[in-house]
């Protein structure tokens, strides 16, 4: 397993979302290549804050569904190797576990 560590925290506040997602796609392309070469099996994102803050916190919040869509575009709908997300979960930071701050848009376009 290979983690990209805090990619949004390091890139998001300083770039447009288009630039960030283009860079993320490039990183995923590299990681998919590493999978094909047998160097890694899967990859994911490790994040301190971007998956556990409110969506209203611009340039801090990152929508996990959008990240997954980038993985699908790069590696295929079911063939990509983006598998893991690591976030802190503890008594002082329970948000990723107990707050519905990751919106999900279903196939009909309804946000849940």
PDB file as gemmi writes it, atoms N, CA and C in Angstrom:
CRYST1    1.000    1.000    1.000  90.00  90.00  90.00 P 1                      
ATOM      1  N   UNK A   1       0.842  -1.167   0.000  1.00  0.00           N  
ATOM      2  CA  UNK A   1       0.000   0.000   0.000  1.00  0.00           C  
ATOM      3  C   UNK A   1       0.891   1.235   0.000  1.00  0.00           C  
ATOM      4  N   UNK A   2       0.468   2.233  -0.768  1.00  0.00           N  
ATOM      5  CA  UNK A   2       1.200   3.484  -0.852  1.00  0.00           C  
ATOM      6  C   UNK A   2       0.229   4.614  -0.551  1.00  0.00           C  
ATOM      7  N   UNK A   3       0.568   5.452   0.400  1.00  0.00           N  
ATOM      8  CA  UNK A   3      -0.263   6.604   0.733  1.00  0.00           C  
ATOM      9  C   UNK A   3       0.345   7.887   0.176  1.00  0.00           C  
ATOM     10  N   UNK A   4      -0.491   8.717  -0.436  1.00  0.00           N  
ATOM     11  CA  UNK A   4      -0.139  10.110  -0.689  1.00  0.00           C  
ATOM     12  C   UNK A   4      -0.511  10.849   0.589  1.00  0.00           C  
ATOM     13  N   UNK A   5       0.446  11.486   1.209  1.00  0.00           N  
ATOM     14  CA  UNK A   5       0.238  12.083   2.525  1.00  0.00           C  
ATOM     15  C   UNK A   5      -0.140  13.562   2.400  1.00  0.00           C  
ATOM     16  N   UNK A   6      -1.317  13.903   2.905  1.00  0.00           N  
ATOM     17  CA  UNK A   6      -1.820  15.280   2.932  1.00  0.00           C  
ATOM     18  C   UNK A   6      -1.737  16.003   1.588  1.00  0.00           C  
ATOM     19  N   UNK A   7      -2.165  15.375   0.492  1.00  0.00           N  
ATOM     20  CA  UNK A   7      -2.027  16.066  -0.795  1.00  0.00           C  
ATOM     21  C   UNK A   7      -2.877  17.330  -0.883  1.00  0.00           C  
ATOM     22  N   UNK A   8      -4.090  17.301  -0.334  1.00  0.00           N  
ATOM     23  CA  UNK A   8      -4.934  18.490  -0.445  1.00  0.00           C  
ATOM     24  C   UNK A   8      -4.476  19.583   0.510  1.00  0.00           C  
ATOM     25  N   UNK A   9      -4.059  19.201   1.699  1.00  0.00           N  
ATOM     26  CA  UNK A   9      -3.577  20.200   2.648  1.00  0.00           C  
ATOM     27  C   UNK A   9      -2.358  20.933   2.075  1.00  0.00           C  
ATOM     28  N   UNK A  10      -1.519  20.207   1.333  1.00  0.00           N  
ATOM     29  CA  UNK A  10      -0.302  20.805   0.778  1.00  0.00           C  
ATOM     30  C   UNK A  10      -0.545  21.553  -0.531  1.00  0.00           C  
ATOM     31  N   UNK A  11      -1.557  21.167  -1.300  1.00  0.00           N  
ATOM     32  CA  UNK A  11      -1.768  21.734  -2.626  1.00  0.00           C  
ATOM     33  C   UNK A  11      -3.049  22.569  -2.756  1.00  0.00           C  
ATOM     34  N   UNK A  12      -4.123  22.130  -2.142  1.00  0.00           N  
ATOM     35  CA  UNK A  12      -5.430  22.748  -2.336  1.00  0.00           C  
ATOM     36  C   UNK A  12      -5.512  24.226  -2.035  1.00  0.00           C  
ATOM     37  N   UNK A  13      -5.019  24.674  -0.885  1.00  0.00           N  
ATOM     38  CA  UNK A  13      -5.146  26.093  -0.553  1.00  0.00           C  
ATOM     39  C   UNK A  13      -4.395  27.023  -1.493  1.00  0.00           C  
ATOM     40  N   UNK A  14      -3.444  26.491  -2.238  1.00  0.00           N  
ATOM     41  CA  UNK A  14      -2.570  27.326  -3.061  1.00  0.00           C  
ATOM     42  C   UNK A  14      -2.858  27.211  -4.555  1.00  0.00           C  
ATOM     43  N   UNK A  15      -3.835  26.406  -4.915  1.00  0.00           N  
ATOM     44  CA  UNK A  15      -4.145  26.166  -6.325  1.00  0.00           C  
ATOM     45  C   UNK A  15      -5.656  26.138  -6.531  1.00  0.00           C  
ATOM     46  N   UNK A  16      -6.074  26.254  -7.776  1.00  0.00           N  
ATOM     47  CA  UNK A  16      -7.482  26.048  -8.081  1.00  0.00           C  
ATOM     48  C   UNK A  16      -7.783  24.561  -7.980  1.00  0.00           C  
ATOM     49  N   UNK A  17      -9.057  24.224  -7.868  1.00  0.00           N  
ATOM     50  CA  UNK A  17      -9.422  22.802  -7.824  1.00  0.00           C  
ATOM     51  C   UNK A  17      -9.005  22.092  -9.107  1.00  0.00           C  
ATOM     52  N   UNK A  18      -9.105  22.783 -10.254  1.00  0.00           N  
ATOM     53  CA  UNK A  18      -8.681  22.158 -11.517  1.00  0.00           C  
ATOM     54  C   UNK A  18      -7.219  21.765 -11.473  1.00  0.00           C  
ATOM     55  N   UNK A  19      -6.368  22.645 -10.974  1.00  0.00           N  
ATOM     56  CA  UNK A  19      -4.941  22.334 -10.871  1.00  0.00           C  
ATOM     57  C   UNK A  19      -4.728  21.176  -9.903  1.00  0.00           C  
ATOM     58  N   UNK A  20      -5.398  21.224  -8.751  1.00  0.00           N  
ATOM     59  CA  UNK A  20      -5.232  20.137  -7.783  1.00  0.00           C  
ATOM     60  C   UNK A  20      -5.646  18.797  -8.384  1.00  0.00           C  
ATOM     61  N   UNK A  21      -6.825  18.743  -8.996  1.00  0.00           N  
ATOM     62  CA  UNK A  21      -7.303  17.455  -9.521  1.00  0.00           C  
ATOM     63  C   UNK A  21      -6.476  16.981 -10.714  1.00  0.00           C  
ATOM     64  N   UNK A  22      -5.933  17.894 -11.502  1.00  0.00           N  
ATOM     65  CA  UNK A  22      -4.998  17.492 -12.564  1.00  0.00           C  
ATOM     66  C   UNK A  22      -3.744  16.863 -11.961  1.00  0.00           C  
ATOM     67  N   UNK A  23      -3.228  17.469 -10.908  1.00  0.00           N  
ATOM     68  CA  UNK A  23      -2.043  16.913 -10.243  1.00  0.00           C  
ATOM     69  C   UNK A  23      -2.354  15.576  -9.585  1.00  0.00           C  
ATOM     70  N   UNK A  24      -3.538  15.483  -8.986  1.00  0.00           N  
ATOM     71  CA  UNK A  24      -3.934  14.221  -8.369  1.00  0.00           C  
ATOM     72  C   UNK A  24      -4.044  13.125  -9.430  1.00  0.00           C  
ATOM     73  N   UNK A  25      -4.621  13.456 -10.577  1.00  0.00           N  
ATOM     74  CA  UNK A  25      -4.709  12.478 -11.673  1.00  0.00           C  
ATOM     75  C   UNK A  25      -3.313  12.030 -12.111  1.00  0.00           C  
ATOM     76  N   UNK A  26      -2.374  12.962 -12.194  1.00  0.00           N  
ATOM     77  CA  UNK A  26      -1.006  12.608 -12.548  1.00  0.00           C  
ATOM     78  C   UNK A  26      -0.378  11.673 -11.526  1.00  0.00           C  
ATOM     79  N   UNK A  27      -0.625  11.948 -10.246  1.00  0.00           N  
ATOM     80  CA  UNK A  27      -0.112  11.067  -9.191  1.00  0.00           C  
ATOM     81  C   UNK A  27      -0.762   9.690  -9.277  1.00  0.00           C  
ATOM     82  N   UNK A  28      -2.070   9.655  -9.527  1.00  0.00           N  
ATOM     83  CA  UNK A  28      -2.755   8.366  -9.657  1.00  0.00           C  
ATOM     84  C   UNK A  28      -2.252   7.596 -10.876  1.00  0.00           C  
ATOM     85  N   UNK A  29      -1.960   8.293 -11.971  1.00  0.00           N  
ATOM     86  CA  UNK A  29      -1.386   7.622 -13.144  1.00  0.00           C  
ATOM     87  C   UNK A  29      -0.049   6.967 -12.791  1.00  0.00           C  
ATOM     88  N   UNK A  30       0.787   7.715 -12.061  1.00  0.00           N  
ATOM     89  CA  UNK A  30       2.069   7.167 -11.628  1.00  0.00           C  
ATOM     90  C   UNK A  30       1.860   5.934 -10.745  1.00  0.00           C  
ATOM     91  N   UNK A  31       0.916   6.033  -9.805  1.00  0.00           N  
ATOM     92  CA  UNK A  31       0.668   4.918  -8.890  1.00  0.00           C  
ATOM     93  C   UNK A  31       0.057   3.713  -9.604  1.00  0.00           C  
ATOM     94  N   UNK A  32      -0.825   3.951 -10.571  1.00  0.00           N  
ATOM     95  CA  UNK A  32      -1.360   2.831 -11.356  1.00  0.00           C  
ATOM     96  C   UNK A  32      -0.228   2.151 -12.139  1.00  0.00           C  
ATOM     97  N   UNK A  33       0.716   2.940 -12.622  1.00  0.00           N  
ATOM     98  CA  UNK A  33       1.881   2.385 -13.310  1.00  0.00           C  
ATOM     99  C   UNK A  33       2.715   1.537 -12.350  1.00  0.00           C  
ATOM    100  N   UNK A  34       2.878   2.018 -11.126  1.00  0.00           N  
ATOM    101  CA  UNK A  34       3.622   1.252 -10.122  1.00  0.00           C  
ATOM    102  C   UNK A  34       2.919  -0.063  -9.797  1.00  0.00           C  
ATOM    103  N   UNK A  35       1.595  -0.051  -9.809  1.00  0.00           N  
ATOM    104  CA  UNK A  35       0.839  -1.299  -9.612  1.00  0.00           C  
ATOM    105  C   UNK A  35       1.129  -2.264 -10.765  1.00  0.00           C  
ATOM    106  N   UNK A  36       1.056  -1.761 -11.987  1.00  0.00           N  
ATOM    107  CA  UNK A  36       1.289  -2.611 -13.161  1.00  0.00           C  
ATOM    108  C   UNK A  36       2.703  -3.201 -13.156  1.00  0.00           C  
ATOM    109  N   UNK A  37       3.661  -2.459 -12.601  1.00  0.00           N  
ATOM    110  CA  UNK A  37       5.039  -2.936 -12.527  1.00  0.00           C  
ATOM    111  C   UNK A  37       5.282  -3.858 -11.328  1.00  0.00           C  
ATOM    112  N   UNK A  38       4.257  -4.045 -10.511  1.00  0.00           N  
ATOM    113  CA  UNK A  38       4.384  -4.915  -9.345  1.00  0.00           C  
ATOM    114  C   UNK A  38       5.105  -4.282  -8.169  1.00  0.00           C  
ATOM    115  N   UNK A  39       5.268  -2.965  -8.185  1.00  0.00           N  
ATOM    116  CA  UNK A  39       5.980  -2.284  -7.105  1.00  0.00           C  
ATOM    117  C   UNK A  39       5.094  -2.035  -5.890  1.00  0.00           C  
ATOM    118  N   UNK A  40       3.806  -1.816  -6.135  1.00  0.00           N  
ATOM    119  CA  UNK A  40       2.832  -1.654  -5.057  1.00  0.00           C  
ATOM    120  C   UNK A  40       1.581  -2.423  -5.452  1.00  0.00           C  
ATOM    121  N   UNK A  41       0.718  -2.684  -4.493  1.00  0.00           N  
ATOM    122  CA  UNK A  41      -0.528  -3.386  -4.794  1.00  0.00           C  
ATOM    123  C   UNK A  41      -1.714  -2.427  -4.875  1.00  0.00           C  
ATOM    124  N   UNK A  42      -1.773  -1.481  -3.943  1.00  0.00           N  
ATOM    125  CA  UNK A  42      -2.872  -0.515  -3.868  1.00  0.00           C  
ATOM    126  C   UNK A  42      -2.322   0.812  -3.362  1.00  0.00           C  
ATOM    127  N   UNK A  43      -3.168   1.857  -3.418  1.00  0.00           N  
ATOM    128  CA  UNK A  43      -2.758   3.164  -2.917  1.00  0.00           C  
ATOM    129  C   UNK A  43      -3.953   3.880  -2.318  1.00  0.00           C  
ATOM    130  N   UNK A  44      -3.657   4.978  -1.618  1.00  0.00           N  
ATOM    131  CA  UNK A  44      -4.716   5.757  -1.002  1.00  0.00           C  
ATOM    132  C   UNK A  44      -4.217   7.121  -0.592  1.00  0.00           C  
ATOM    133  N   UNK A  45      -5.044   7.825   0.161  1.00  0.00           N  
ATOM    134  CA  UNK A  45      -4.703   9.152   0.663  1.00  0.00           C  
ATOM    135  C   UNK A  45      -4.706   9.121   2.184  1.00  0.00           C  
ATOM    136  N   UNK A  46      -3.677   9.688   2.776  1.00  0.00           N  
ATOM    137  CA  UNK A  46      -3.631   9.902   4.217  1.00  0.00           C  
ATOM    138  C   UNK A  46      -3.808  11.396   4.430  1.00  0.00           C  
ATOM    139  N   UNK A  47      -4.742  11.763   5.267  1.00  0.00           N  
ATOM    140  CA  UNK A  47      -5.066  13.173   5.438  1.00  0.00           C  
ATOM    141  C   UNK A  47      -5.299  13.505   6.899  1.00  0.00           C  
ATOM    142  N   UNK A  48      -4.783  14.638   7.304  1.00  0.00           N  
ATOM    143  CA  UNK A  48      -5.031  15.092   8.664  1.00  0.00           C  
ATOM    144  C   UNK A  48      -6.408  15.738   8.789  1.00  0.00           C  
ATOM    145  N   UNK A  49      -6.801  16.518   7.796  1.00  0.00           N  
ATOM    146  CA  UNK A  49      -8.033  17.279   7.999  1.00  0.00           C  
ATOM    147  C   UNK A  49      -9.016  17.282   6.837  1.00  0.00           C  
ATOM    148  N   UNK A  50      -8.596  17.128   5.605  1.00  0.00           N  
ATOM    149  CA  UNK A  50      -9.475  17.451   4.475  1.00  0.00           C  
ATOM    150  C   UNK A  50     -10.725  16.572   4.372  1.00  0.00           C  
ATOM    151  N   UNK A  51     -10.708  15.369   4.925  1.00  0.00           N  
ATOM    152  CA  UNK A  51     -11.894  14.509   4.865  1.00  0.00           C  
ATOM    153  C   UNK A  51     -12.761  14.610   6.117  1.00  0.00           C  
ATOM    154  N   UNK A  52     -12.330  15.388   7.098  1.00  0.00           N  
ATOM    155  CA  UNK A  52     -13.073  15.438   8.356  1.00  0.00           C  
ATOM    156  C   UNK A  52     -13.505  16.847   8.760  1.00  0.00           C  
ATOM    157  N   UNK A  53     -13.507  17.775   7.785  1.00  0.00           N  
ATOM    158  CA  UNK A  53     -13.999  19.120   8.054  1.00  0.00           C  
ATOM    159  C   UNK A  53     -15.265  19.363   7.246  1.00  0.00           C  
ATOM    160  N   UNK A  54     -16.027  20.345   7.657  1.00  0.00           N  
ATOM    161  CA  UNK A  54     -17.287  20.670   6.991  1.00  0.00           C  
ATOM    162  C   UNK A  54     -17.057  21.053   5.533  1.00  0.00           C  
ATOM    163  N   UNK A  55     -17.981  20.672   4.640  1.00  0.00           N  
ATOM    164  CA  UNK A  55     -17.861  21.079   3.228  1.00  0.00           C  
ATOM    165  C   UNK A  55     -17.817  22.594   3.046  1.00  0.00           C  
ATOM    166  N   UNK A  56     -18.373  23.337   3.965  1.00  0.00           N  
ATOM    167  CA  UNK A  56     -18.374  24.797   3.856  1.00  0.00           C  
ATOM    168  C   UNK A  56     -16.986  25.400   4.098  1.00  0.00           C  
ATOM    169  N   UNK A  57     -16.062  24.604   4.584  1.00  0.00           N  
ATOM    170  CA  UNK A  57     -14.712  25.100   4.840  1.00  0.00           C  
ATOM    171  C   UNK A  57     -13.894  24.993   3.554  1.00  0.00           C  
ATOM    172  N   UNK A  58     -14.070  25.990   2.700  1.00  0.00           N  
ATOM    173  CA  UNK A  58     -13.409  26.014   1.396  1.00  0.00           C  
ATOM    174  C   UNK A  58     -11.897  25.955   1.550  1.00  0.00           C  
ATOM    175  N   UNK A  59     -11.277  25.288   0.618  1.00  0.00           N  
ATOM    176  CA  UNK A  59      -9.818  25.118   0.571  1.00  0.00           C  
ATOM    177  C   UNK A  59      -9.277  24.294   1.730  1.00  0.00           C  
ATOM    178  N   UNK A  60     -10.175  23.669   2.500  1.00  0.00           N  
ATOM    179  CA  UNK A  60      -9.756  22.724   3.534  1.00  0.00           C  
ATOM    180  C   UNK A  60     -10.448  21.385   3.295  1.00  0.00           C  
ATOM    181  N   UNK A  61     -11.741  21.424   2.970  1.00  0.00           N  
ATOM    182  CA  UNK A  61     -12.535  20.214   2.728  1.00  0.00           C  
ATOM    183  C   UNK A  61     -12.251  19.643   1.337  1.00  0.00           C  
ATOM    184  N   UNK A  62     -12.140  18.315   1.270  1.00  0.00           N  
ATOM    185  CA  UNK A  62     -11.995  17.622  -0.012  1.00  0.00           C  
ATOM    186  C   UNK A  62     -13.059  16.540  -0.084  1.00  0.00           C  
ATOM    187  N   UNK A  63     -13.824  16.551  -1.161  1.00  0.00           N  
ATOM    188  CA  UNK A  63     -14.888  15.570  -1.338  1.00  0.00           C  
ATOM    189  C   UNK A  63     -14.295  14.244  -1.805  1.00  0.00           C  
ATOM    190  N   UNK A  64     -14.512  13.209  -1.016  1.00  0.00           N  
ATOM    191  CA  UNK A  64     -13.957  11.891  -1.308  1.00  0.00           C  
ATOM    192  C   UNK A  64     -14.533  11.296  -2.589  1.00  0.00           C  
ATOM    193  N   UNK A  65     -15.780  11.596  -2.902  1.00  0.00           N  
ATOM    194  CA  UNK A  65     -16.377  11.091  -4.136  1.00  0.00           C  
ATOM    195  C   UNK A  65     -15.639  11.649  -5.352  1.00  0.00           C  
ATOM    196  N   UNK A  66     -15.236  12.903  -5.303  1.00  0.00           N  
ATOM    197  CA  UNK A  66     -14.479  13.483  -6.420  1.00  0.00           C  
ATOM    198  C   UNK A  66     -13.120  12.804  -6.571  1.00  0.00           C  
ATOM    199  N   UNK A  67     -12.479  12.484  -5.452  1.00  0.00           N  
ATOM    200  CA  UNK A  67     -11.207  11.764  -5.495  1.00  0.00           C  
ATOM    201  C   UNK A  67     -11.409  10.396  -6.137  1.00  0.00           C  
ATOM    202  N   UNK A  68     -12.466   9.721  -5.743  1.00  0.00           N  
ATOM    203  CA  UNK A  68     -12.775   8.402  -6.306  1.00  0.00           C  
ATOM    204  C   UNK A  68     -13.044   8.503  -7.809  1.00  0.00           C  
ATOM    205  N   UNK A  69     -13.710   9.553  -8.236  1.00  0.00           N  
ATOM    206  CA  UNK A  69     -13.966   9.749  -9.663  1.00  0.00           C  
ATOM    207  C   UNK A  69     -12.670   9.940 -10.440  1.00  0.00           C  
ATOM    208  N   UNK A  70     -11.696  10.623  -9.858  1.00  0.00           N  
ATOM    209  CA  UNK A  70     -10.387  10.764 -10.512  1.00  0.00           C  
ATOM    210  C   UNK A  70      -9.739   9.390 -10.654  1.00  0.00           C  
ATOM    211  N   UNK A  71      -9.809   8.585  -9.605  1.00  0.00           N  
ATOM    212  CA  UNK A  71      -9.249   7.229  -9.669  1.00  0.00           C  
ATOM    213  C   UNK A  71      -9.928   6.411 -10.764  1.00  0.00           C  
ATOM    214  N   UNK A  72     -11.238   6.552 -10.889  1.00  0.00           N  
ATOM    215  CA  UNK A  72     -11.965   5.827 -11.940  1.00  0.00           C  
ATOM    216  C   UNK A  72     -11.557   6.308 -13.326  1.00  0.00           C  
ATOM    217  N   UNK A  73     -11.385   7.601 -13.494  1.00  0.00           N  
ATOM    218  CA  UNK A  73     -10.972   8.142 -14.791  1.00  0.00           C  
ATOM    219  C   UNK A  73      -9.583   7.643 -15.179  1.00  0.00           C  
ATOM    220  N   UNK A  74      -8.697   7.539 -14.210  1.00  0.00           N  
ATOM    221  CA  UNK A  74      -7.317   7.129 -14.478  1.00  0.00           C  
ATOM    222  C   UNK A  74      -7.202   5.621 -14.652  1.00  0.00           C  
ATOM    223  N   UNK A  75      -7.811   4.865 -13.742  1.00  0.00           N  
ATOM    224  CA  UNK A  75      -7.592   3.424 -13.730  1.00  0.00           C  
ATOM    225  C   UNK A  75      -8.754   2.574 -14.195  1.00  0.00           C  
ATOM    226  N   UNK A  76      -9.874   3.203 -14.517  1.00  0.00           N  
ATOM    227  CA  UNK A  76     -11.052   2.454 -14.935  1.00  0.00           C  
ATOM    228  C   UNK A  76     -12.065   2.350 -13.811  1.00  0.00           C  
ATOM    229  N   UNK A  77     -13.329   2.191 -14.183  1.00  0.00           N  
ATOM    230  CA  UNK A  77     -14.408   2.171 -13.189  1.00  0.00           C  
ATOM    231  C   UNK A  77     -14.183   1.145 -12.082  1.00  0.00           C  
ATOM    232  N   UNK A  78     -13.752  -0.045 -12.451  1.00  0.00           N  
ATOM    233  CA  UNK A  78     -13.568  -1.105 -11.462  1.00  0.00           C  
ATOM    234  C   UNK A  78     -12.138  -1.620 -11.390  1.00  0.00           C  
ATOM    235  N   UNK A  79     -11.273  -1.082 -12.215  1.00  0.00           N  
ATOM    236  CA  UNK A  79      -9.903  -1.596 -12.281  1.00  0.00           C  
ATOM    237  C   UNK A  79      -8.881  -0.741 -11.550  1.00  0.00           C  
ATOM    238  N   UNK A  80      -9.278   0.419 -11.029  1.00  0.00           N  
ATOM    239  CA  UNK A  80      -8.308   1.266 -10.332  1.00  0.00           C  
ATOM    240  C   UNK A  80      -7.908   0.623  -9.007  1.00  0.00           C  
ATOM    241  N   UNK A  81      -6.812   1.081  -8.455  1.00  0.00           N  
ATOM    242  CA  UNK A  81      -6.284   0.507  -7.218  1.00  0.00           C  
ATOM    243  C   UNK A  81      -6.295   1.505  -6.055  1.00  0.00           C  
ATOM    244  N   UNK A  82      -7.121   2.555  -6.170  1.00  0.00           N  
ATOM    245  CA  UNK A  82      -7.322   3.479  -5.055  1.00  0.00           C  
ATOM    246  C   UNK A  82      -8.239   2.770  -4.068  1.00  0.00           C  
ATOM    247  N   UNK A  83      -7.700   2.419  -2.905  1.00  0.00           N  
ATOM    248  CA  UNK A  83      -8.457   1.592  -1.968  1.00  0.00           C  
ATOM    249  C   UNK A  83      -8.559   2.147  -0.550  1.00  0.00           C  
ATOM    250  N   UNK A  84      -7.682   3.060  -0.164  1.00  0.00           N  
ATOM    251  CA  UNK A  84      -7.581   3.394   1.254  1.00  0.00           C  
ATOM    252  C   UNK A  84      -7.618   4.897   1.501  1.00  0.00           C  
ATOM    253  N   UNK A  85      -8.178   5.236   2.658  1.00  0.00           N  
ATOM    254  CA  UNK A  85      -8.148   6.597   3.176  1.00  0.00           C  
ATOM    255  C   UNK A  85      -7.778   6.477   4.646  1.00  0.00           C  
ATOM    256  N   UNK A  86      -6.815   7.276   5.055  1.00  0.00           N  
ATOM    257  CA  UNK A  86      -6.412   7.288   6.457  1.00  0.00           C  
ATOM    258  C   UNK A  86      -6.694   8.673   7.016  1.00  0.00           C  
ATOM    259  N   UNK A  87      -7.447   8.729   8.117  1.00  0.00           N  
ATOM    260  CA  UNK A  87      -7.746   9.984   8.802  1.00  0.00           C  
ATOM    261  C   UNK A  87      -7.622   9.750  10.305  1.00  0.00           C  
ATOM    262  N   UNK A  88      -7.298  10.794  11.047  1.00  0.00           N  
ATOM    263  CA  UNK A  88      -7.254  10.612  12.494  1.00  0.00           C  
ATOM    264  C   UNK A  88      -8.673  10.470  13.054  1.00  0.00           C  
ATOM    265  N   UNK A  89      -8.838   9.489  13.899  1.00  0.00           N  
ATOM    266  CA  UNK A  89     -10.097   9.308  14.628  1.00  0.00           C  
ATOM    267  C   UNK A  89      -9.715   9.023  16.073  1.00  0.00           C  
ATOM    268  N   UNK A  90     -10.100   9.920  16.947  1.00  0.00           N  
ATOM    269  CA  UNK A  90      -9.836   9.749  18.376  1.00  0.00           C  
ATOM    270  C   UNK A  90     -10.831  10.599  19.149  1.00  0.00           C  
ATOM    271  N   UNK A  91     -10.692  10.646  20.454  1.00  0.00           N  
ATOM    272  CA  UNK A  91     -11.649  11.409  21.264  1.00  0.00           C  
ATOM    273  C   UNK A  91     -11.666  12.889  20.925  1.00  0.00           C  
ATOM    274  N   UNK A  92     -10.548  13.434  20.521  1.00  0.00           N  
ATOM    275  CA  UNK A  92     -10.480  14.853  20.196  1.00  0.00           C  
ATOM    276  C   UNK A  92     -10.819  15.143  18.737  1.00  0.00           C  
ATOM    277  N   UNK A  93     -10.785  14.116  17.870  1.00  0.00           N  
ATOM    278  CA  UNK A  93     -11.051  14.290  16.438  1.00  0.00           C  
ATOM    279  C   UNK A  93     -11.975  13.169  15.931  1.00  0.00           C  
ATOM    280  N   UNK A  94     -13.241  13.165  16.356  1.00  0.00           N  
ATOM    281  CA  UNK A  94     -14.150  12.089  15.951  1.00  0.00           C  
ATOM    282  C   UNK A  94     -14.907  12.364  14.645  1.00  0.00           C  
ATOM    283  N   UNK A  95     -14.652  13.503  14.003  1.00  0.00           N  
ATOM    284  CA  UNK A  95     -15.490  13.980  12.900  1.00  0.00           C  
ATOM    285  C   UNK A  95     -15.645  12.973  11.756  1.00  0.00           C  
ATOM    286  N   UNK A  96     -14.567  12.353  11.346  1.00  0.00           N  
ATOM    287  CA  UNK A  96     -14.634  11.429  10.206  1.00  0.00           C  
ATOM    288  C   UNK A  96     -15.525  10.239  10.507  1.00  0.00           C  
ATOM    289  N   UNK A  97     -15.691   9.942  11.776  1.00  0.00           N  
ATOM    290  CA  UNK A  97     -16.499   8.797  12.186  1.00  0.00           C  
ATOM    291  C   UNK A  97     -17.956   9.157  12.459  1.00  0.00           C  
ATOM    292  N   UNK A  98     -18.187  10.371  12.958  1.00  0.00           N  
ATOM    293  CA  UNK A  98     -19.540  10.661  13.434  1.00  0.00           C  
ATOM    294  C   UNK A  98     -20.237  11.839  12.763  1.00  0.00           C  
ATOM    295  N   UNK A  99     -19.575  12.519  11.841  1.00  0.00           N  
ATOM    296  CA  UNK A  99     -20.197  13.651  11.172  1.00  0.00           C  
ATOM    297  C   UNK A  99     -20.426  13.339   9.687  1.00  0.00           C  
ATOM    298  N   UNK A 100     -21.591  13.699   9.149  1.00  0.00           N  
ATOM    299  CA  UNK A 100     -21.890  13.414   7.732  1.00  0.00           C  
ATOM    300  C   UNK A 100     -21.330  14.499   6.801  1.00  0.00           C  
ATOM    301  N   UNK A 101     -20.036  14.733   6.858  1.00  0.00           N  
ATOM    302  CA  UNK A 101     -19.441  15.836   6.114  1.00  0.00           C  
ATOM    303  C   UNK A 101     -18.878  15.421   4.771  1.00  0.00           C  
ATOM    304  N   UNK A 102     -19.106  14.196   4.367  1.00  0.00           N  
ATOM    305  CA  UNK A 102     -18.710  13.757   3.031  1.00  0.00           C  
ATOM    306  C   UNK A 102     -19.983  13.534   2.230  1.00  0.00           C  
ATOM    307  N   UNK A 103     -20.346  14.533   1.461  1.00  0.00           N  
ATOM    308  CA  UNK A 103     -21.551  14.430   0.630  1.00  0.00           C  
ATOM    309  C   UNK A 103     -21.318  13.417  -0.480  1.00  0.00           C  
ATOM    310  N   UNK A 104     -22.388  12.740  -0.845  1.00  0.00           N  
ATOM    311  CA  UNK A 104     -22.336  11.738  -1.898  1.00  0.00           C  
ATOM    312  C   UNK A 104     -23.482  11.992  -2.858  1.00  0.00           C  
ATOM    313  N   UNK A 105     -23.167  12.083  -4.135  1.00  0.00           N  
ATOM    314  CA  UNK A 105     -24.195  12.276  -5.152  1.00  0.00           C  
ATOM    315  C   UNK A 105     -24.489  10.922  -5.787  1.00  0.00           C  
ATOM    316  N   UNK A 106     -25.756  10.497  -5.719  1.00  0.00           N  
ATOM    317  CA  UNK A 106     -26.106   9.190  -6.271  1.00  0.00           C  
ATOM    318  C   UNK A 106     -26.232   9.256  -7.802  1.00  0.00           C  
ATOM    319  N   UNK A 107     -26.562   8.125  -8.418  1.00  0.00           N  
ATOM    320  CA  UNK A 107     -26.607   8.031  -9.879  1.00  0.00           C  
ATOM    321  C   UNK A 107     -27.612   8.995 -10.508  1.00  0.00           C  
ATOM    322  N   UNK A 108     -28.642   9.389  -9.744  1.00  0.00           N  
ATOM    323  CA  UNK A 108     -29.642  10.334 -10.250  1.00  0.00           C  
ATOM    324  C   UNK A 108     -29.229  11.780 -10.002  1.00  0.00           C  
ATOM    325  N   UNK A 109     -28.054  11.982  -9.404  1.00  0.00           N  
ATOM    326  CA  UNK A 109     -27.592  13.338  -9.132  1.00  0.00           C  
ATOM    327  C   UNK A 109     -28.112  13.946  -7.855  1.00  0.00           C  
ATOM    328  N   UNK A 110     -28.700  13.112  -6.980  1.00  0.00           N  
ATOM    329  CA  UNK A 110     -29.232  13.592  -5.720  1.00  0.00           C  
ATOM    330  C   UNK A 110     -28.124  13.500  -4.673  1.00  0.00           C  
ATOM    331  N   UNK A 111     -27.845  14.627  -4.015  1.00  0.00           N  
ATOM    332  CA  UNK A 111     -26.815  14.636  -2.979  1.00  0.00           C  
ATOM    333  C   UNK A 111     -27.374  14.068  -1.699  1.00  0.00           C  
ATOM    334  N   UNK A 112     -26.605  13.213  -1.097  1.00  0.00           N  
ATOM    335  CA  UNK A 112     -27.030  12.553   0.159  1.00  0.00           C  
ATOM    336  C   UNK A 112     -26.039  12.833   1.253  1.00  0.00           C  
TER     337      UNK A 112                                                      
END                                                                             
